[in-house]
Amino acid sequence: MSRTLNVVRMQLVNRQTYIWIPLLILAGSFLLSLAVYALIPTDEPKYGGGAQAPLWYFLAVGVQALTLSFPFSQAMSVSRREFYLGTLLTAALTSTILAAIFVVGGFIESATNGWGMNGWFFRLDWVWESGPLGAALFYFVSAMLFFVTGFWAATIYKRWGGLWLTVVLVGLGALFVLALFVVGRLEAWVQVFTWFATQGAVGLALWGIVVIAALAAIAFGTLRRAVP
């Protein structure tokens, strides 16, 4: 366990990647969203997608966590299992910080009626339906899902190179389009949207945990044979 924690310390040597850049992206997106809300001359609730910005950055963090640190860890005689567990633990810590900021921001927005202009950045009604703990779980899982996805893609790149990573991504895109085609042919869009609506934020977060576990397991199997 101590060696795993040493991997966490190693990853956090570069705090810009895990802490400061995500916070800077969040702050910048938040301020820009408030500026846009102020320009909209209406009393109706105002929503934007700026809160997604730091979550998408976690995709890049997942890639960098492997490509920048893995060779160094192997030179320091860290086992692949210790590197893997320590890196996921680092991601869990930073995801917890991000989720806490979103929840605190949601409370502030509720107390100020959307910063005094009915503009909502942190608190989305459908995410907060299950309360602050449900919202925290949703944001934590979202950040971890983006991170693990980037980490999984990086393991494929390290193991087989850019060509096979491209093939895998194109194949997944083709499967997604095929799924859309099947749903359209069956005229099942109403059932699909109803399913997503009934799951709620907590239900979607639980499904996200399943996806994270699957990607993390595949990533570890690939990492065991990856070239530093």
Backbone bond lengths (Angstrom), bond angles and torsions (degrees), N, CA, C in turn:
res aa  C-N    CA-C-N  psi(-1)  N-CA   C-N-CA  omega(-1)  CA-C   N-CA-C  phi
1 M - - - 1.446 - - 1.526 111.47 -
2 S 1.351 115.98 -37.53 1.459 118.88 179.98 1.524 111.20 -63.43
3 R 1.332 117.02 -36.89 1.467 120.00 178.69 1.524 110.72 -69.34
4 T 1.324 116.73 -34.17 1.469 120.24 175.39 1.525 110.35 -64.60
5 L 1.324 117.07 -42.61 1.463 120.50 177.61 1.523 111.06 -65.53
6 N 1.331 117.23 -30.95 1.459 119.70 175.26 1.527 111.13 -64.31
7 V 1.336 116.99 -32.57 1.468 120.26 175.61 1.524 109.84 -66.23
8 V 1.345 116.38 -38.98 1.466 119.80 176.72 1.528 109.66 -59.90
9 R 1.331 116.27 -45.72 1.472 119.79 178.42 1.521 110.79 -62.48
10 M 1.315 116.35 -38.85 1.463 119.95 179.14 1.527 110.82 -63.14
11 Q 1.326 116.68 -44.25 1.460 119.99 179.79 1.527 111.16 -64.47
12 L 1.343 116.25 -36.76 1.463 120.05 -176.23 1.521 112.92 -83.88
13 V 1.333 117.10 0.98 1.466 118.58 170.36 1.525 108.99 -58.42
14 N 1.320 116.20 -39.62 1.463 121.79 176.35 1.531 107.86 -95.41
15 R 1.331 115.92 79.10 1.464 119.95 -176.73 1.519 112.80 -69.33
16 Q 1.327 116.31 -20.59 1.462 118.23 178.94 1.523 110.59 -58.72
17 T 1.331 117.29 -44.54 1.459 120.80 -175.26 1.516 111.71 -65.46
18 Y 1.325 117.26 -43.32 1.456 120.95 -171.92 1.526 113.90 -92.01
19 I 1.330 117.50 -27.03 1.464 118.87 -171.88 1.523 112.29 -121.61
20 W 1.335 116.92 -61.09 1.456 119.24 -168.07 1.520 113.47 -70.83
21 I 1.319 117.91 -41.71 1.470 118.77 179.40 1.542 111.38 -66.32
22 P 1.353 120.10 -45.47 1.476 118.27 175.74 1.524 112.42 -58.32
23 L 1.354 117.63 -40.04 1.460 120.01 179.23 1.525 111.06 -67.36
24 L 1.328 116.85 -37.72 1.463 120.51 178.37 1.525 110.62 -65.81
25 I 1.322 116.37 -42.58 1.469 120.25 177.74 1.523 110.05 -62.84
26 L 1.335 116.96 -43.05 1.465 120.63 179.42 1.525 110.72 -62.88
27 A 1.339 117.11 -46.48 1.464 120.41 -179.03 1.525 111.32 -63.98
28 G 1.334 116.51 -43.35 1.458 119.33 179.30 1.516 112.37 -63.89
29 S 1.319 116.54 -44.25 1.461 120.51 178.97 1.527 110.79 -63.87
30 F 1.339 116.43 -38.44 1.461 120.75 179.58 1.528 111.23 -64.40
31 L 1.328 117.10 -48.04 1.467 120.57 -178.86 1.524 111.60 -64.63
32 L 1.328 116.81 -40.11 1.461 119.62 177.85 1.529 110.97 -65.12
33 S 1.328 116.80 -38.41 1.470 120.46 178.43 1.527 110.63 -64.03
34 L 1.349 117.34 -42.73 1.460 119.94 177.95 1.527 111.09 -63.06
35 A 1.332 116.73 -38.08 1.465 120.02 178.45 1.531 110.86 -63.56
36 V 1.328 116.34 -40.21 1.469 120.20 178.37 1.527 109.87 -67.35
37 Y 1.338 117.24 -43.03 1.468 120.10 178.61 1.525 111.07 -58.58
38 A 1.344 116.92 -39.75 1.460 121.12 -178.57 1.527 111.70 -66.16
39 L 1.327 117.07 -24.66 1.466 120.58 -179.13 1.522 112.71 -84.40
40 I 1.330 117.36 -10.76 1.463 120.67 -177.64 1.528 109.15 -90.54
41 P 1.320 118.65 112.54 1.474 121.52 -174.80 1.530 112.47 -83.48
42 T 1.302 117.21 69.02 1.460 121.10 178.48 1.517 109.08 -151.77
43 D 1.337 114.82 153.51 1.465 120.06 177.23 1.520 112.18 -93.36
44 E 1.319 116.67 -0.15 1.460 120.11 178.82 1.535 110.07 -69.58
45 P 1.338 117.07 155.06 1.472 119.03 177.72 1.523 111.65 -58.55
46 K 1.316 115.69 139.41 1.468 121.73 -178.07 1.532 108.61 -116.15
47 Y 1.310 115.16 128.61 1.462 120.93 179.77 1.531 108.81 -128.38
48 G 1.307 115.56 153.61 1.459 121.04 177.02 1.518 109.96 -146.60
49 G 1.313 115.23 170.55 1.465 119.83 -179.28 1.515 114.18 -100.18
50 G 1.334 117.01 14.68 1.452 120.04 -176.43 1.512 113.99 -64.32
51 A 1.325 117.41 -25.06 1.468 120.25 -179.05 1.524 111.98 -64.92
52 Q 1.338 117.53 -17.54 1.453 120.47 179.38 1.530 113.23 -74.56
53 A 1.333 116.66 -18.28 1.463 120.49 -171.62 1.530 113.24 -55.09
54 P 1.345 119.84 -51.80 1.471 117.71 -179.58 1.522 112.79 -67.18
55 L 1.340 117.60 -26.29 1.462 119.71 177.98 1.524 110.51 -66.81
56 W 1.336 116.91 -41.63 1.465 119.69 178.06 1.522 110.73 -66.00
57 Y 1.325 117.29 -32.71 1.461 119.46 178.08 1.527 111.07 -64.28
58 F 1.328 117.08 -30.57 1.461 119.52 179.21 1.527 111.34 -62.82
59 L 1.325 117.34 -22.57 1.463 119.90 173.18 1.526 110.19 -62.77
60 A 1.332 115.84 -44.15 1.464 120.39 178.02 1.522 111.00 -68.51
61 V 1.333 117.47 -35.37 1.463 120.52 178.03 1.526 110.31 -62.09
62 G 1.339 116.32 -40.44 1.452 119.89 178.19 1.514 112.45 -61.22
63 V 1.330 116.09 -38.71 1.471 120.19 177.42 1.526 110.18 -66.81
64 Q 1.334 116.69 -48.12 1.459 120.50 -176.96 1.530 112.21 -66.55
65 A 1.340 116.61 -30.89 1.465 119.74 -179.34 1.522 111.68 -59.14
66 L 1.337 116.07 -30.04 1.466 119.62 178.40 1.516 112.11 -93.41
67 T 1.322 117.30 -51.57 1.459 120.33 -171.80 1.527 112.73 -67.11
68 L 1.337 117.88 -31.91 1.460 120.00 -177.44 1.522 113.47 -91.42
69 S 1.328 117.33 -28.83 1.471 120.35 -171.78 1.519 114.24 -106.92
70 F 1.321 117.37 -26.62 1.465 120.01 -174.32 1.533 112.46 -61.08
71 P 1.337 120.29 -48.53 1.477 119.22 179.38 1.525 112.07 -58.96
72 F 1.339 116.39 -40.89 1.466 119.76 -179.71 1.527 110.64 -64.62
73 S 1.330 116.80 -40.89 1.466 119.98 -178.89 1.524 111.48 -63.35
74 Q 1.324 116.55 -36.83 1.464 119.52 179.72 1.525 111.14 -69.90
75 A 1.330 116.09 -33.51 1.461 119.42 176.30 1.524 111.46 -67.89
76 M 1.342 116.48 -24.44 1.465 121.75 179.01 1.527 112.00 -92.47
77 S 1.334 116.57 11.28 1.473 122.76 176.88 1.524 112.67 64.30
78 V 1.319 116.72 32.45 1.466 121.32 173.43 1.524 108.05 -85.97
79 S 1.315 117.88 131.31 1.457 119.81 179.49 1.529 110.16 -69.04
80 R 1.305 115.46 157.83 1.465 119.76 -179.30 1.528 111.07 -64.90
81 R 1.310 116.23 -35.76 1.469 119.83 178.19 1.529 110.49 -64.45
82 E 1.325 117.04 -43.77 1.464 120.43 179.21 1.522 110.89 -65.40
83 F 1.339 116.26 -40.47 1.466 119.24 177.66 1.523 110.58 -62.95
84 Y 1.305 116.63 -43.16 1.458 122.02 -178.39 1.530 110.69 -62.85
85 L 1.327 117.02 -51.35 1.461 120.87 -178.16 1.533 111.23 -65.13
86 G 1.323 117.09 -42.54 1.454 120.26 179.99 1.520 112.46 -64.38
87 T 1.325 116.19 -37.47 1.463 119.85 179.40 1.526 111.17 -68.80
88 L 1.327 117.35 -42.27 1.466 119.67 177.22 1.521 111.15 -65.50
89 L 1.327 117.46 -36.07 1.457 120.45 177.66 1.523 110.88 -65.71
90 T 1.326 116.82 -38.91 1.465 120.56 176.23 1.522 110.35 -62.11
91 A 1.327 116.63 -43.34 1.466 120.42 178.39 1.523 110.80 -63.32
92 A 1.341 117.07 -38.84 1.470 120.39 179.18 1.524 110.85 -63.98
93 L 1.329 117.04 -39.43 1.457 120.45 179.37 1.526 111.22 -64.42
94 T 1.315 117.16 -47.14 1.464 120.23 -179.10 1.526 111.15 -69.70
95 S 1.321 117.65 -33.54 1.470 120.28 176.13 1.519 110.92 -66.06
96 T 1.329 116.60 -35.73 1.463 120.83 176.78 1.523 111.01 -64.46
97 I 1.332 116.21 -41.88 1.466 120.22 177.42 1.521 110.49 -60.65
98 L 1.327 116.35 -45.89 1.460 120.71 -179.35 1.526 110.74 -63.19
99 A 1.334 117.71 -43.29 1.458 121.04 179.59 1.522 110.77 -62.93
100 A 1.337 117.26 -39.89 1.457 120.87 179.25 1.529 110.94 -63.51
101 I 1.323 117.11 -40.70 1.470 120.71 178.24 1.521 110.58 -62.73
102 F 1.329 117.19 -41.87 1.459 120.58 179.58 1.523 111.03 -63.81
103 V 1.321 117.28 -40.09 1.467 119.88 -179.17 1.529 110.48 -68.86
104 V 1.324 117.38 -45.69 1.465 120.35 178.08 1.529 110.48 -61.31
105 G 1.335 116.08 -43.11 1.464 119.78 176.71 1.511 112.11 -60.89
106 G 1.336 116.96 -36.45 1.457 120.59 177.58 1.513 112.14 -64.20
107 F 1.335 116.93 -40.95 1.468 120.55 177.15 1.526 111.06 -63.11
108 I 1.343 116.52 -41.99 1.462 120.12 179.65 1.523 110.59 -64.38
109 E 1.321 116.91 -42.78 1.465 119.81 178.47 1.517 111.59 -61.73
110 S 1.333 116.59 -39.69 1.456 119.93 179.12 1.527 110.83 -65.03
111 A 1.333 117.04 -39.30 1.465 121.00 -178.23 1.522 112.24 -72.73
112 T 1.331 117.44 -26.71 1.475 120.95 -176.46 1.520 112.84 -106.08
113 N 1.340 116.50 8.59 1.470 120.81 -176.66 1.523 111.02 54.20
114 G 1.305 114.88 54.55 1.468 120.15 177.62 1.500 112.93 66.78
115 W 1.370 116.43 49.29 1.460 122.44 177.49 1.523 112.16 61.45
116 G 1.329 115.70 29.33 1.446 120.84 176.49 1.515 114.92 78.26
117 M 1.334 117.91 4.04 1.472 120.15 179.88 1.518 111.62 -136.83
118 N 1.331 116.49 19.97 1.464 121.30 177.67 1.532 111.32 56.96
119 G 1.337 115.29 37.20 1.459 121.22 177.81 1.516 109.91 -109.34
120 W 1.320 116.39 126.93 1.467 121.13 -171.21 1.519 110.55 -118.56
121 F 1.315 114.55 120.37 1.465 122.08 -179.33 1.529 110.87 -112.80
122 F 1.323 117.37 -50.19 1.460 122.15 -177.44 1.527 112.95 -89.23
123 R 1.311 116.93 -38.71 1.461 121.15 -172.20 1.527 110.41 -99.11
124 L 1.309 116.03 102.96 1.460 122.17 174.08 1.530 107.91 -103.27
125 D 1.330 116.59 130.84 1.464 120.79 -171.50 1.522 112.42 -55.29
126 W 1.336 117.17 -43.98 1.463 118.77 -174.74 1.528 111.82 -71.13
127 V 1.340 117.03 -24.91 1.463 120.31 177.03 1.524 110.76 -77.94
128 W 1.338 117.05 -33.61 1.457 122.23 -176.28 1.525 113.12 -91.31
129 E 1.319 118.19 6.69 1.467 119.80 -179.50 1.525 112.17 -58.45
130 S 1.333 117.25 -32.78 1.469 121.39 -179.87 1.515 112.37 -96.37
131 G 1.314 117.91 15.29 1.450 121.67 177.17 1.521 113.00 88.84
132 P 1.325 116.65 -179.91 1.478 120.66 -176.74 1.520 113.46 -64.27
133 L 1.332 118.01 -34.92 1.469 119.15 179.20 1.524 110.85 -66.84
134 G 1.333 116.55 -39.88 1.462 119.69 176.09 1.510 111.50 -63.63
135 A 1.346 116.90 -40.13 1.470 120.43 177.55 1.521 110.80 -65.13
136 A 1.338 116.86 -41.72 1.463 120.16 178.66 1.523 111.08 -61.49
137 L 1.333 116.52 -42.96 1.469 120.14 178.29 1.518 110.46 -62.01
138 F 1.321 117.27 -42.93 1.468 120.80 -178.60 1.525 111.15 -62.15
139 Y 1.321 117.75 -46.75 1.459 120.16 -177.83 1.521 111.52 -70.36
140 F 1.343 116.83 -36.35 1.460 119.76 177.15 1.524 110.75 -62.64
141 V 1.327 116.85 -48.14 1.460 121.05 -179.14 1.525 110.47 -65.03
142 S 1.329 117.69 -38.66 1.466 120.53 179.33 1.525 110.83 -60.64
143 A 1.344 116.46 -46.55 1.464 119.64 179.73 1.526 110.92 -63.76
144 M 1.331 116.93 -43.25 1.460 120.17 179.68 1.523 111.59 -65.09
145 L 1.331 117.16 -36.60 1.463 120.44 179.84 1.519 110.88 -64.10
146 F 1.319 116.89 -43.63 1.463 119.76 177.81 1.530 110.13 -64.23
147 F 1.322 117.15 -42.84 1.458 120.38 -179.34 1.530 111.22 -62.46
148 V 1.324 116.90 -50.58 1.460 120.81 -177.03 1.523 110.63 -64.25
149 T 1.328 117.51 -34.22 1.465 120.30 176.84 1.530 110.55 -62.35
150 G 1.333 116.15 -45.74 1.468 119.10 177.28 1.511 112.30 -64.24
151 F 1.340 117.21 -40.23 1.460 121.73 179.31 1.528 110.44 -64.75
152 W 1.319 116.30 -42.34 1.478 121.34 178.28 1.521 110.65 -60.94
153 A 1.336 116.92 -45.65 1.461 120.32 179.50 1.529 110.79 -62.87
154 A 1.334 116.72 -38.33 1.457 120.09 179.90 1.524 112.07 -66.61
155 T 1.340 117.54 -34.46 1.469 119.47 178.02 1.526 110.70 -65.82
156 I 1.325 117.22 -37.87 1.464 120.13 176.59 1.523 110.21 -63.63
157 Y 1.334 115.98 -42.39 1.468 119.97 179.02 1.524 110.92 -62.59
158 K 1.336 116.36 -43.09 1.465 120.35 -179.45 1.529 111.90 -67.03
159 R 1.318 116.41 -34.08 1.464 119.77 -175.59 1.523 112.02 -82.84
160 W 1.345 117.62 -44.40 1.471 120.03 -172.28 1.530 114.64 -122.15
161 G 1.330 117.70 -7.41 1.456 119.64 177.45 1.520 113.67 95.20
162 G 1.327 114.61 174.36 1.458 120.96 -175.34 1.513 114.50 -65.32
163 L 1.343 116.97 -32.45 1.461 120.06 -178.68 1.522 110.96 -60.88
164 W 1.330 116.63 -50.08 1.458 119.40 -177.61 1.514 112.25 -72.03
165 L 1.329 117.53 -29.77 1.463 119.00 173.56 1.518 110.26 -62.45
166 T 1.328 116.15 -42.45 1.467 120.45 177.97 1.525 110.96 -63.21
167 V 1.332 116.63 -42.69 1.463 120.73 179.23 1.525 110.41 -60.62
168 V 1.331 116.70 -44.01 1.467 120.62 -179.42 1.531 110.72 -63.83
169 L 1.325 116.95 -45.32 1.462 120.45 -178.22 1.535 111.15 -65.50
170 V 1.330 116.22 -41.28 1.468 119.38 177.52 1.528 109.99 -64.67
171 G 1.337 116.69 -40.15 1.457 120.05 177.77 1.512 112.64 -61.99
172 L 1.337 116.79 -41.70 1.465 120.07 177.28 1.525 110.79 -65.42
173 G 1.341 116.20 -39.14 1.464 119.10 176.32 1.519 111.82 -62.13
174 A 1.347 116.53 -39.82 1.468 120.45 178.48 1.526 110.98 -64.97
175 L 1.329 117.16 -39.69 1.465 120.35 177.83 1.525 111.36 -64.62
176 F 1.333 115.88 -37.68 1.466 119.58 178.09 1.530 111.26 -64.28
177 V 1.331 115.26 -44.72 1.476 119.21 178.40 1.528 110.35 -63.85
178 L 1.329 117.07 -39.05 1.464 120.77 177.59 1.525 110.66 -62.49
179 A 1.329 116.98 -40.52 1.461 120.27 178.23 1.531 110.74 -62.58
180 L 1.342 116.61 -42.19 1.464 120.02 176.98 1.528 110.93 -61.81
181 F 1.337 116.06 -39.93 1.463 120.46 179.32 1.528 111.07 -62.87
182 V 1.339 115.88 -43.62 1.466 119.88 -179.09 1.524 110.54 -64.52
183 V 1.335 116.48 -43.78 1.465 119.66 179.25 1.525 110.46 -62.12
184 G 1.330 116.41 -40.51 1.459 119.99 178.61 1.524 112.32 -65.56
185 R 1.326 116.84 -42.17 1.464 120.18 179.64 1.518 111.63 -64.73
186 L 1.318 115.85 -35.18 1.474 120.11 179.81 1.530 112.03 -83.93
187 E 1.341 116.02 -4.07 1.467 121.08 -177.35 1.527 110.70 52.11
188 A 1.326 113.80 48.82 1.468 119.92 -175.10 1.523 112.44 -110.24
189 W 1.327 117.95 21.11 1.454 119.73 -178.18 1.523 111.72 -62.60
190 V 1.317 116.70 -37.87 1.476 119.75 179.77 1.522 110.48 -61.52
191 Q 1.342 116.30 -44.07 1.464 120.01 179.52 1.528 111.40 -64.79
192 V 1.348 116.82 -38.63 1.461 120.41 179.77 1.523 110.86 -64.96
193 F 1.329 117.51 -48.64 1.461 120.59 179.99 1.524 111.38 -65.57
194 T 1.322 116.15 -35.52 1.469 119.45 177.39 1.526 110.88 -64.69
195 W 1.333 116.44 -39.80 1.459 119.86 179.08 1.520 110.99 -61.95
196 F 1.327 116.78 -45.71 1.460 119.81 179.37 1.532 110.94 -62.87
197 A 1.340 116.09 -39.56 1.463 119.76 -179.05 1.527 111.58 -65.96
198 T 1.321 116.70 -38.97 1.465 120.01 -177.97 1.526 112.76 -75.12
199 Q 1.320 118.11 -22.45 1.457 120.33 179.28 1.521 111.93 -68.10
200 G 1.311 116.07 -39.39 1.448 119.58 -176.59 1.517 111.79 71.51
201 A 1.337 115.71 177.95 1.458 120.10 -177.40 1.521 111.92 -65.30
202 V 1.338 116.74 -41.61 1.465 119.86 -178.68 1.523 110.68 -67.44
203 G 1.324 117.41 -43.06 1.460 120.24 178.63 1.513 111.81 -61.29
204 L 1.338 116.65 -43.53 1.458 119.81 178.09 1.532 111.10 -65.46
205 A 1.340 116.57 -35.34 1.460 119.69 177.48 1.528 110.93 -64.57
206 L 1.322 116.54 -39.73 1.470 119.61 178.91 1.522 111.02 -65.59
207 W 1.326 117.19 -40.36 1.460 119.74 174.66 1.527 110.52 -64.67
208 G 1.335 115.91 -34.97 1.461 119.46 177.00 1.517 112.16 -62.78
209 I 1.331 116.86 -35.95 1.462 120.53 177.32 1.523 110.30 -62.66
210 V 1.326 116.51 -38.81 1.470 120.39 177.72 1.528 110.38 -62.04
211 V 1.331 116.47 -44.41 1.467 120.40 179.21 1.526 110.58 -64.83
212 I 1.328 116.46 -41.74 1.469 120.26 178.57 1.518 110.73 -59.99
213 A 1.337 116.65 -44.87 1.468 120.22 -179.78 1.520 111.11 -61.44
214 A 1.334 116.79 -41.12 1.464 120.12 -179.71 1.525 111.23 -66.28
215 L 1.342 117.20 -47.45 1.465 120.27 -179.98 1.527 111.31 -65.13
216 A 1.345 116.36 -39.01 1.464 119.68 -179.67 1.530 110.94 -65.07
217 A 1.335 117.05 -39.29 1.470 120.20 178.79 1.522 110.82 -65.22
218 I 1.338 116.80 -43.64 1.465 120.33 178.50 1.527 110.46 -64.32
219 A 1.345 115.92 -41.07 1.455 119.62 -179.98 1.520 111.91 -62.42
220 F 1.328 117.60 -40.40 1.464 119.93 179.63 1.517 111.38 -66.78
221 G 1.334 116.54 -41.05 1.464 118.98 176.88 1.513 112.45 -61.78
222 T 1.346 116.71 -37.94 1.465 120.42 178.69 1.524 110.97 -73.05
223 L 1.344 115.54 -38.56 1.470 119.91 -178.30 1.523 112.41 -61.81
224 R 1.317 116.83 -31.52 1.458 120.31 -177.94 1.526 112.87 -62.38
225 R 1.359 116.02 -22.47 1.459 119.97 179.86 1.531 112.92 -116.43
226 A 1.333 115.78 8.57 1.466 119.40 -178.96 1.523 110.87 -74.45
227 V 1.310 115.73 147.55 1.464 121.86 178.22 1.521 108.68 -89.27
228 P 1.339 119.93 125.95 1.467 121.94 -179.35 1.527 112.18 -58.24
